[in-house]
Amino acid sequence: MPQSIKKIILPHAIAIAMVAVATVILYAFRDQLNTSTVALLYLLPVLISTTLWGLSPGILASLLTFLSYNYFFLLPYYTFVVHESQDIIALGIFLVVAFLISQLVGRAKEGLEAALAREEESTRLYELSIGLTGVNDLNEIALVIARESVEAFQAEEVEVAVENVPGEKPFMVQAWGDDAERGEKPVAVMPLETVRGLLGEIRFWRDEQPLSPTEERLLHTFAAQGALALERAALAHAETRAKALFCFSRISHSTGDGQGCNHEPAQRTSNLGKWGEERASGCRR
C-alpha cells in the first residue's frame, strides 16, 4: 500500500479503535454512570483524535461517539430512536460540543503545523542561500542544489541537469539520501528557469510520496534560486573570458610594452570591484 494512503487510513482507523475501546469500557460501567458523565467521557476520544491526527479523524470520532452514546446509553437501548425530549436535547448538545471541540483543536493544530512548515521552509532557504554564497563554479552550484534538496525533502535521489547555459558544456550532478534505491520515474521535475530562458531541471525521487503543496512551493523556490546562481556564475565566466580575450588582443596589437591594456580594460571591468582591479593591474604588467 502506498505510504500516502497509509497516512490517511491509519489515523482514521485509530480514531475508530479509540471510540470502540471507550464504548466497551463505558458499557461495562453503564449501571454506575449517568448519561451526563458518559457524554463527558465520550469527549476524550474526540479530543485525543483531533489533537494527535487532525480535524478529519476528530470529526469521525465525533460522529461515532454520537451514535454510540445514543445506541448504548440512552433509553431505549440498542436503537437510535429517542423517546424522551430531554435525551434529544442531550444528544444535540453532545453533537454540537463534539464538533466544536474537533473544529477548534483541529484548526489550532493546523495553524501550528503551518507555522512549523514556514519555519522549516525559511531555514531550508537560508541554508541554500548560505551554500550558494560566493560559489562561481557551475558544477559546485548544481551539487549544492542537489544536496540541499535531498536534505530538505528526505529524497532518495536528486539529479540536477544543466543543459542550456550559453558558453558552457551540459552536465549533470547527483545526490543521494539514506536509501540509495529509487523508483523508475521521478516524483517531480522542476525546471531551472530564469527570464533569459530554461537552463536545466531538477529531477526528484522519493518512495511513493508525492510532494505536498508546501514542498512543491519550496522546491520551486529552490529551483528559482539555483537558476539565478547558475546564470550569475555563467555571466561571470563569460565576462572573464571576454576580458581575457580583450587583453590578449590589445597586447598582440601593441608595440610590445602592453600599454594598450592600461585604460579601456580597467574601465570595462570597473563594475567587478576589487577583483576587476587586480586583474586589470595584472594585464598592465
C-alpha positions as CSV (number, residue, x, y, z in Angstrom):
1,M,0.0,0.0,0.0
2,P,1.4,3.4,-0.9
3,Q,2.8,5.4,2.0
4,S,0.5,8.4,1.4
5,I,-2.7,6.1,1.6
6,K,-1.4,4.7,4.9
7,K,-1.0,8.1,6.3
8,I,-4.7,8.8,5.5
9,I,-6.2,5.5,6.6
10,L,-4.2,4.8,9.8
11,P,-5.3,7.9,11.8
12,H,-9.0,7.2,11.0
13,A,-8.6,3.6,11.9
14,I,-7.0,4.5,15.3
15,A,-9.9,7.0,15.9
16,I,-12.4,4.2,15.3
17,A,-10.5,1.9,17.6
18,M,-10.3,4.5,20.4
19,V,-14.1,5.1,20.2
20,A,-14.7,1.3,20.3
21,V,-12.4,0.9,23.4
22,A,-14.1,3.8,25.1
23,T,-17.5,2.3,24.4
24,V,-16.6,-1.1,25.8
25,I,-15.2,0.4,29.0
26,L,-18.2,2.7,29.5
27,Y,-20.6,0.0,28.7
28,A,-19.1,-2.2,31.5
29,F,-20.0,0.6,34.0
30,R,-23.3,1.7,32.4
31,D,-25.3,0.9,35.5
32,Q,-23.0,3.0,37.7
33,L,-22.7,6.1,35.4
34,N,-25.4,8.6,34.4
35,T,-25.8,9.8,30.9
36,S,-24.1,13.2,31.6
37,T,-21.0,11.5,32.8
38,V,-20.9,9.2,29.8
39,A,-21.3,12.1,27.5
40,L,-18.3,13.9,29.1
41,L,-16.1,10.8,29.0
42,Y,-17.0,10.3,25.3
43,L,-15.4,13.6,24.5
44,L,-12.0,12.3,25.4
45,P,-11.5,10.2,22.2
46,V,-12.7,13.1,20.2
47,L,-10.2,15.4,21.8
48,I,-7.3,12.9,21.6
49,S,-8.0,12.0,17.9
50,T,-8.2,15.7,16.9
51,T,-5.1,16.6,18.8
52,L,-2.9,13.8,17.5
53,W,-4.1,13.3,14.0
54,G,-6.0,16.4,12.9
55,L,-9.5,17.6,12.0
56,S,-10.8,14.7,9.9
57,P,-10.2,11.9,12.4
58,G,-11.7,14.2,15.1
59,I,-14.9,14.7,13.1
60,L,-15.1,10.9,12.5
61,A,-14.7,10.3,16.2
62,S,-17.4,12.9,17.0
63,L,-19.9,11.1,14.7
64,L,-19.0,7.7,16.1
65,T,-19.3,8.8,19.8
66,F,-22.6,10.5,19.0
67,L,-24.0,7.2,17.5
68,S,-22.6,5.0,20.3
69,Y,-23.9,7.3,23.0
70,N,-27.4,7.2,21.5
71,Y,-27.3,3.4,20.8
72,F,-25.8,2.1,24.1
73,F,-26.6,4.6,26.8
74,L,-29.9,6.3,26.1
75,L,-33.2,4.6,26.6
76,P,-34.5,2.6,24.9
77,Y,-31.2,0.8,24.5
78,Y,-29.9,-0.7,21.2
79,T,-31.9,1.6,19.0
80,F,-31.4,5.0,17.5
81,V,-34.9,6.0,18.4
82,V,-35.1,8.5,21.2
83,H,-38.4,8.9,23.2
84,E,-37.5,11.5,25.8
85,S,-37.3,15.1,24.8
86,Q,-34.5,15.8,27.3
87,D,-32.5,12.9,25.7
88,I,-32.9,14.6,22.3
89,I,-31.6,17.8,23.7
90,A,-28.7,16.0,25.4
91,L,-27.8,14.3,22.1
92,G,-28.0,17.6,20.2
93,I,-25.8,19.4,22.8
94,F,-23.3,16.5,22.7
95,L,-23.0,16.5,18.9
96,V,-22.5,20.3,18.9
97,V,-19.9,20.2,21.6
98,A,-18.0,17.3,20.0
99,F,-17.9,19.1,16.6
100,L,-16.8,22.3,18.2
101,I,-14.0,20.6,20.1
102,S,-12.8,18.9,16.9
103,Q,-13.0,22.1,14.9
104,L,-11.2,24.3,17.5
105,V,-8.5,21.8,18.2
106,G,-8.1,20.8,14.6
107,R,-7.7,24.5,13.5
108,A,-5.2,25.1,16.3
109,K,-3.2,22.0,15.2
110,E,-3.3,23.1,11.5
111,G,-2.1,26.6,12.5
112,L,0.7,25.1,14.5
113,E,1.7,22.8,11.6
114,A,1.6,25.7,9.1
115,A,3.8,27.8,11.4
116,L,6.3,25.0,11.8
117,A,6.2,24.4,8.0
118,R,7.0,28.1,7.4
119,E,9.8,28.0,9.9
120,E,11.3,24.9,8.2
121,E,10.9,26.5,4.8
122,S,12.7,29.6,5.9
123,T,15.5,27.5,7.5
124,R,16.0,25.5,4.3
125,L,16.0,28.6,2.1
126,Y,18.6,30.2,4.4
127,E,20.8,27.1,4.2
128,L,20.5,27.1,0.4
129,S,21.4,30.8,0.2
130,I,24.4,30.2,2.5
131,G,25.6,27.3,0.4
132,L,25.4,29.3,-2.8
133,T,27.1,32.4,-1.4
134,G,30.4,33.1,-3.1
135,V,30.2,29.9,-5.3
136,N,31.0,30.7,-9.0
137,D,31.6,27.1,-10.3
138,L,28.6,25.7,-12.1
139,N,29.2,22.1,-11.0
140,E,29.5,23.2,-7.4
141,I,26.3,25.2,-7.6
142,A,24.4,22.3,-9.0
143,L,25.8,20.0,-6.3
144,V,24.7,22.4,-3.6
145,I,21.2,22.4,-5.0
146,A,21.1,18.6,-5.2
147,R,22.4,18.1,-1.6
148,E,20.1,20.7,-0.1
149,S,17.1,19.2,-1.9
150,V,17.9,15.7,-0.6
151,E,18.1,17.0,3.0
152,A,15.0,19.3,2.7
153,F,12.7,16.7,1.2
154,Q,14.1,13.4,2.5
155,A,14.6,12.3,-1.1
156,E,16.1,9.1,-2.2
157,E,17.9,10.8,-5.1
158,V,18.1,14.2,-6.7
159,E,19.5,15.0,-10.2
160,V,20.4,18.5,-11.3
161,A,20.8,18.6,-15.1
162,V,22.3,21.8,-16.5
163,E,21.9,21.7,-20.3
164,N,21.2,25.1,-21.8
165,V,23.8,27.5,-20.2
166,P,25.4,29.6,-23.0
167,G,29.1,29.0,-23.4
168,E,29.1,26.0,-21.0
169,K,29.0,22.3,-21.7
170,P,25.9,20.3,-20.5
171,F,26.5,18.3,-17.3
172,M,24.5,16.6,-14.6
173,V,25.2,16.1,-10.8
174,Q,23.5,13.7,-8.4
175,A,23.0,13.5,-4.7
176,W,21.6,10.5,-2.7
177,G,19.7,10.1,0.5
178,D,20.0,7.3,3.1
179,D,18.1,4.9,0.8
180,A,20.0,4.7,-2.5
181,E,17.3,2.8,-4.4
182,R,15.0,5.0,-6.4
183,G,11.8,4.5,-8.4
184,E,11.6,4.4,-12.2
185,K,10.1,7.8,-12.6
186,P,10.8,10.9,-10.6
187,V,8.2,12.2,-8.2
188,A,8.7,15.7,-9.5
189,V,10.6,17.5,-12.2
190,M,11.2,21.2,-11.6
191,P,12.7,23.5,-14.3
192,L,15.7,25.7,-13.7
193,E,14.5,28.7,-15.5
194,T,15.2,32.5,-15.5
195,V,13.8,35.3,-17.6
196,R,16.6,34.6,-20.1
197,G,15.3,31.0,-20.7
198,L,15.5,27.4,-19.5
199,L,18.8,26.4,-18.0
200,G,18.1,22.8,-17.0
201,E,15.9,20.9,-14.5
202,I,15.8,19.3,-11.1
203,R,14.7,15.6,-11.0
204,F,13.4,14.4,-7.7
205,W,12.9,10.8,-6.4
206,R,11.1,9.7,-3.2
207,D,9.5,6.5,-2.1
208,E,5.9,6.7,-3.2
209,Q,5.3,10.0,-1.5
210,P,4.1,12.9,-3.7
211,L,5.1,16.4,-2.8
212,S,2.7,18.3,-0.6
213,P,1.8,21.9,-1.7
214,T,4.2,23.3,0.8
215,E,7.0,21.1,-0.5
216,E,6.2,22.0,-4.1
217,R,6.4,25.7,-3.3
218,L,9.7,25.1,-1.5
219,L,11.1,23.1,-4.4
220,H,10.0,25.8,-6.8
221,T,11.9,28.4,-4.7
222,F,15.0,26.1,-4.7
223,A,14.9,25.9,-8.5
224,A,14.5,29.7,-8.8
225,Q,17.4,30.5,-6.5
226,G,19.5,27.8,-8.1
227,A,18.8,29.1,-11.6
228,L,19.7,32.6,-10.7
229,A,23.0,31.3,-9.1
230,L,23.8,29.4,-12.3
231,E,23.0,32.3,-14.5
232,R,25.1,34.6,-12.3
233,A,28.1,32.2,-12.5
234,A,27.7,31.8,-16.3
235,L,27.7,35.6,-16.8
236,A,30.8,35.9,-14.6
237,H,32.6,33.3,-16.6
238,A,31.6,34.9,-19.9
239,E,32.8,38.3,-18.6
240,T,36.1,36.8,-17.5
241,R,36.6,35.2,-20.9
242,A,35.7,38.4,-22.8
243,K,38.1,40.4,-20.7
244,A,40.9,37.9,-21.1
245,L,40.4,37.9,-24.9
246,F,40.3,41.7,-25.0
247,C,43.6,41.9,-23.1
248,F,45.3,39.4,-25.3
249,S,44.0,41.2,-28.4
250,R,45.3,44.6,-27.2
251,I,48.7,43.1,-26.2
252,S,49.1,41.4,-29.6
253,H,48.5,44.7,-31.4
254,S,50.6,46.9,-29.1
255,T,54.3,47.7,-29.6
256,G,55.2,45.2,-27.0
257,D,55.0,47.2,-23.8
258,G,51.4,46.2,-23.1
259,Q,50.3,49.8,-22.5
260,G,47.2,49.2,-24.7
261,C,45.6,47.5,-21.7
262,N,46.1,50.4,-19.4
263,H,42.8,52.2,-19.5
264,E,40.0,50.7,-21.5
265,P,40.0,47.3,-19.8
266,A,40.0,48.9,-16.4
267,Q,37.0,51.0,-17.4
268,R,35.1,47.9,-18.8
269,T,35.8,46.0,-15.6
270,S,35.2,48.7,-13.1
271,N,31.9,47.0,-12.1
272,L,33.8,43.9,-11.0
273,G,35.2,45.8,-8.0
274,K,38.4,44.7,-6.4
275,W,38.7,41.5,-8.4
276,G,38.5,43.5,-11.7
277,E,41.1,46.0,-10.5
278,E,43.5,43.2,-9.6
279,R,43.0,41.5,-13.0
280,A,43.4,44.8,-14.8
281,S,46.7,45.6,-13.0
282,G,47.9,42.1,-13.9
283,C,47.1,42.8,-17.5
284,R,49.1,46.1,-17.4
285,R,52.1,44.2,-16.1
